């Protein structure tokens, strides 16, 4: 008597990555798994949203720094429309604020791009099984830093310019503020970051992902 094998339905994966080499790398890793199938590839955040809507993948692997629409914005838009969306974030950034922003947007796993082959596959499987996936490095990064200092919107504007090396006088001109107002903002920023000078503020802001340098 013949027995019939039940054919396994592959996990349907959507890749969203704007850099060709990185996208090819992710594709190659996923293609090693006989139970995974790539259904589409997006090259910017706007396309990622549209392709998710079209294909409804089981899992999406999403770069956090994408053109047109950023990765966090794309993840948030997808999760608002599809609350059960399962997204694995890939990023070159490992700052605690980068991770927190991604988690707040709805991603279920966060991997840096130096992650091992096995980690990406493990993260995809974990997320598909409704589990979050954080490697020890990401967990440690979140544990060692408190949530982002409560910087106001204007303080964030000033900090972004400080990171670019702009002087107080130039910041005042750029933002249409009095120079003494900028000095007060800088003083408040340093206090909230727990640092003594602009150089240290810049280092902390970049390391933690509070501010990114322009691409």
N, C-alpha and C positions, 0 to 999 in steps of 0.2 A: 504494500500500500504506500503510495507516494504521500509525502508530507509537503505542505506548502510553507515556505518561509515568508514571514511578514516583512515586507520591505520597509526599511527605516526611512522616515521622512527627514531629509537633511535640515539643519538649522539654516534659515535664510538670513544672510548677513548683508548689511549695507555699509560700505566704507565711505567715509567723508574725509578726504585729505587732499589739500591743494598741491602739495609737493609731489611731483611724479615719482621720485626715487622712494620716498617714504610710502607712498601709496602702493607701489610695486612690491615693497617689502612686506607690507601688511597682507596684500593679496597672496603672496607666495606662502606666507605662514598659514593663512586660512586654507589655502588649497592643499596643504599637506593632510588635512583632516577629511576623511572620507564621508563624515556625517555633517559637513558644513558646505554651504553653497553661497557664493557671492551673487546677489541679485542685481546690484547696481553700485555705481561709484560716483560720488559727487566731488566737485572740485571747488565749491564755495558753500558758504552757509545757506544761502538762499536756495541753491539747488538741493542741498541736503534736506531741507524742509519739504520741498516739492517731491523729491524721490521717496522720502519716508511716507508721505501722504499717498503716493502712488503704489508703493510696493508693500507697505506695512510689514517691514522685516521683523524677524524674531529678535534680532539684536543689531544695534548700530554701533559701529566703531567710529568715533568722531574726534577729529583734531580740534583742539580748543582755540587755536589761532587761525581763523579762516578769513579770506577776503569777502567783501560784500556784506555778509552778516557773520559776526563773530561766533565762535563755537558755543560759548555760554548762552548767547542770545538765541542761537538755533536750537540748542537743547531745551531752553525754557519754552520756546514757541511750540516745539514738538510735544513736550510734556503737558502743556496746557490743552493742546488739541487731542492728545492721546495719553491720558494719565497712566496707562500701563506700559508706556514705552520703556524699552530696556536699552540703556546707552552706556557704552564703555568709552570713557574719555582718554584720549592720548594727548600728551602735551610735552613741549620742551621745558615748561616751567614747573618747578617743584616747590614754589613758595606756599606757605600755609594759606595765604589769601587766595591764590589761584585755585587751590584745592577746595576751599570753602565756597568760593563762587560757583565752581562746577557742581558741587553737591547741592547747593541751593537751587541751581538751575534744573536739577532732577537726574543727573547722571548717577549710576549705581556702582561704577568702578572708575578709578582714576589711576592711570599708568603714565609714567614718564617714558619718553621715547627711547631710553636706554634699557627698557625692560627686556627681560629674557623672552625668548620664543615661547617657552612653556607658560610664562605669566600671562601673555595675551590670550592664549587658548584657555587657561584656567579662569581668567576673568570673564571671557565670553560665556563659558559654561556656567559659572556661578551666577552671573546676571540673568541668564536664561532660566535658571532654576529659582529665580526670585530672591537671590542672596546678593548682598553688597560684597565688593571685593576691594580690599586695600592691602597693598603689600606693606611689610614692616617699616620701610622707609617713609612711606606716606603717613602711616599711623604715628610714627615718631615725630614727624614734622608738625602734625596737628597738635600733638601732646606738648611739645616743647614751647609752643607759642600761644599766647592768649588770643582771643578774637581781635579783629582789627580795632585799633584805637578809634574812638568816636570822633573822627574828623568831619567837620562840616563840608558842605559842597564847595564853598569858597576856599577852605583850607586844602581840599584836594586839588583845586585849580592851582593854588600857589605851590603845593608840593610837587606837582607835575612839572612846573617850570623850574623849581629848585633842582630837580633831578636832571634837567637839561642844562644846568649850569648858568641859568639866567640870574642876573643881579636883582637886588630889591628894586632899584630904580627902573630896570627894564620890565620887571613884573608889574610894577605900578602902572607903567605906560600900557603894557599889553592888556591888563585887566581893567584899566580905567579907574584905578584906585589912587588914593593919596599914599605917598611913600611911608608915612608913619603907620597907616593902616596895614600895609604889607608887613612892616616890621612887627606889628602886634600879632599878625597871623603867623609869621615865622616863629615868634616866641612861643605861641600856643602849640604849633606843630611840634617843635622840639620837645616841649614838656610832655605832650601826649605820646610821643614816640619814645620818651625816656632817654634822649640823647642830648649832647652838649653843643653840637655844631651842625652846619649844613651838610658837611661831608659825611658825617655819620648818619644823618637823616637820609641822605641819598642811598647809602649802602643798605640801610634797613628797609627802605621803601622798595628797592629793587629785589633784595633777597627774599622778602616776604611776599612779593607780588602785589604790593599795595599800588605801585605805579610801574608801568612798563616803559622802557625807552621806545620812541617811535621806530617803526620798521624802516 
